[in-house]
Amino acid sequence: MNASQFSLRNCKVGDSLPVLTGPPFTRADLALFAGASGDHNPLHIDSDYARQAGFNDVFVHGMFSFASLQKCLTRVVPQSAIEYIRVRFTSIMQVGERPVCTAIVRHIEQTGNGCHYRIELTLGNEQGEVRLSAEAGVKL
């Protein structure tokens, strides 16, 4: 099922949201994100600097990876319905890696002011290596 056909309201605990696979991160993406965010840390844009610091190459900004993870959720629920997102950065997303986001409904509670969902999200690469994990609260 694609995101446009998906409805969180029809989910039950254990159901998955549509998987989101993005294009591979490029050096141009990192440069554009640095400009937009103001985060010009040379670890993300200068290969020589990153190597001198002990890394194989530049790597994706943590908040840029986090934005990719958030897209998995905002494709199927309005941003205004998100009550919170707690994220844990587990490893570095490398340039050239394709982000793959998965999400599972872990809890649903109907209250007087709406239906509350707790959703577990992960962002990894195509090899299944998790780069970020998160929990989101959504109220519809």
N, C-alpha and C positions, 0 to 999 in steps of 0.2 A: 504494500500500500504506500502511495506517495504522500507527502506532507499535505497536499491540498485536499486529499480525501480523508485525512485523519481527524478524529475528534477525541480529545482527552475525556470528554464527558461520557463516552462510550467504553472507557477503559475499566479494567478491573486490576486488582493488585497482581503484579507479575507480568502485565502486558508491557511490550516494548514500544517506544516511539519509533518513527521511521529513522533508519540509520542515515546520517549525513556524511558523505565523503566529499571533501573539498579538493581543489587542485593543489598540487605540490607547492609548498612555500618556496618563493624565489628570492634572490638577492634584491631584485627590484621591489618586491613586496616589503621586505625589511626596511629598505630606504624610504619608501613611501610611509610606512607606519612610523618610522622614526620622525619624519617630518610632521606628520599629523599629530603625534602624541607628545612630541618634544623630548622623547627618550632617545638621545643620541649616544647611548653607551656604545663605545667602540667594539665591545664583544659581539654586537649584533650587526655591525656594518663594516668592520675593518678586519679582513682575514688575517693579515700579518699580526695585528694586535691580539686577536683571538688565539692564534697559534703560540705567540710568546707567552700568553697566559695559561698555556697548557691544554687548550682545546684543539680539536682537529680542524675546525673552521668556525665561522660565525654561526650563530644559532638564533632561533626565533625568540622574540621578546615573550616573556611569560604572559603579559597582558594581551598580546596578539593571539597567542594560543587560547587564552581564556575567552576571547571574543569569538573564536571559531566554535568553542564548546557552547557558548550561549546561543549561537545560531540554531543549534539542534533543538533548543527549547522554543525560541521565538518564532520559528517557522510554524509551530502548531498552537501556540497560545499567545495572546496579546502581551506585550511587554508590561503593560499596566497590571496584569494578573500575577506577575512574579512578586512574591512577598520577600524572598531572600534567596541568595545563592552562597553557599559555603564551598570554597574551592581549596584543593590541596595539590600543590605542584609536586609531582613525583619524579620527573626526569625532564631532560631538555629535548625539545622538538628541534630536529636538525633541518637546515636548509635542504630542500629537495624532497623532504618527507611529505606525504599526502595525509592530511588529518582525517581521521575517521571517528565520528562521534556516535556513541550509543547511549540510550537512556531507557530506564525501566521504572515503572510505577511501583513504589515500595509500600505506600500507605495511602488510603483514602478515608476521609472522615467528613460526613455531612453534619454541618452545624446550622444554627439559626441564621447565620449570615453568609452562607455559601458552602460550597464543597471544597475541601482542602486536600491537596495532593502533595505527597512527598515523592520526589523523583530523584533517582540516582543516575548520574551522568558520568561518562568517561570519555576522554579524548586520547586517542592513541594513533599509531601509524598503521599502515597496511599489514605489517607483520604482527599486529596485536599487542605491541609494546605500549603500555599505558603511560601517558605523559602527564595527564591531569585527571583527578577524580573530583566529583562535586556532588552536592546535595542541593536540591532546589525545592522551595515551597511555592506552590501555586494555589491561588484561590479563584474559583470561577463561580 
